[in-house]
Amino acid sequence: MGTVSWSKCLSMTGEILVTIPRSKDIMAMRDSCKLKITSQDFWVVEERGFAIMGNRFICMTKKDNRDNHGSRSKRMGRSQRKMLAEEEFLHRQALSMALQQHQLSQRFDGSMSRRIGSTSSRRRNLSDPFSNGKQAPDFLENIKLKKFVLVHGEGFGAWCWYKTIALLEEAGLVPIAIDLTGSGIDLADTNSVSTLEEYSKPLISYLENLPEDEQVILVGHSTGGACVSYALEHFPQKISKAIFLCATMVSDGQRPFDVFAEELGSAERFMQESQFLIYGNGKDKPPTGFMFEKQQMKGLYFNQSPTKDVALAMVSMRPTPLGPIMEKLSLSPEKYGTGRRFFIQTLDDRALSPDVQEKLVRESPPERVFKIKGSDHCPFFSKPQSLHKILLEIVQIP
């Protein structure tokens, strides 16, 4: 079997976690890989070095060919080299996140909260990608509140935040990415998740276990905004700020899906006509979830996102449980109403149009509104730096 050598993936302690050779015979990788692979897992190996296993991915970097690299770098301009360096940095962060998620999935029950971070605790020097010639400003070193809890939207998982995680950590902050029930690498069956309480359980468990005197900043994307609202109602004392990222910032008595119904005509019409519904309990029973087909997802969610991030999403997204987003939220002025809310609008969004986002802001005004130009529904892919800048601005607001 002909193979080429891949670089070894290292843990934070330098321990070799996995070594994967590339082979034309994909199934032969079962014999040469140190990770446990079941018959239901599948692998995709590309020239750039992506290996995808089920809903987990590993980003591998081939060893450099020194001769080719030397001659090629002479032909590259400065901007090309910078772009490749930034790309390589993000690949390393994606690798770190994937490996840590994989280790945690082997060690813990999938419903547990998990932190996903980079492999390095050092601060990057000025020549590193994404430093922009500056170290993290002093005020980020000294602020008391540093912890961000990132809550994904429908179909996504903690994996979607890998760029945001890397950037926040470089600014000296502490990002925590949560897999909601039945999402990401959480082992729960999506068809069994029928309430917002069940769907939000990993987030609620995390907040319950926080020390009494500790607060966090919540960031909810898309329908993850409903989970943030639910958490704000139940744990207002533990949430310093709640950030709704092109999210379902609903009012009392409103269903999260009602927000998207603005685009679709009505929730009832979607339930009657949608070919994307999943009937996990049989066709004679109400639908249990939904998942758009790939081309539909690309058009709705990723119209401005890099192709590599779209490819990652295509092999990582899972069905969304329908029950939680069809549930009316009960939000009180005494709890939810006292929370500090911020909204980030995405201006090239086809899933939640700017008009609908404006309506959400008018009907339930947050403390401040921010806008990202040129962003689709996934700014953590399409405009990660712009999103990062806004998050840093919000964390500084007294």
Secondary structure, 3 states (H helix, E strand, C coil): CCEECECCEECCCCCEEECCCEECCHHHHHHHCCCCCCCCCCCCECCCCEEEECCEEEECCECCCHHHHHHHHHHCCHHHHHHHHHHHHHHHHHHHHHHHHHHHHHHCCCCCCCCCCCCCCCCCCCCCCCCCCCCCCHHHHHCCCCEEEEECCCCCCHHHHHHHHHHHHHCCCEEEEECCCCCCCCCCCHHHCCCHHHHCHHHHHHHHCCCCCCCEEEEEECCHHHHHHHHHHHCHHHEEEEEEECCCCCCCCCCHHHHHHHHHCCHHHHHHHCCCEECCCCCCCCCCEECCCHHHHHHHHCCCCCHHHHHHHHHHCCCEEHHHHCCCCCCCCCCHHHCCEEEEEECCCCCCCHHHHHHHHHHCCCCEEEEECCCCCCHHHHCHHHHHHHHHHHHHCC
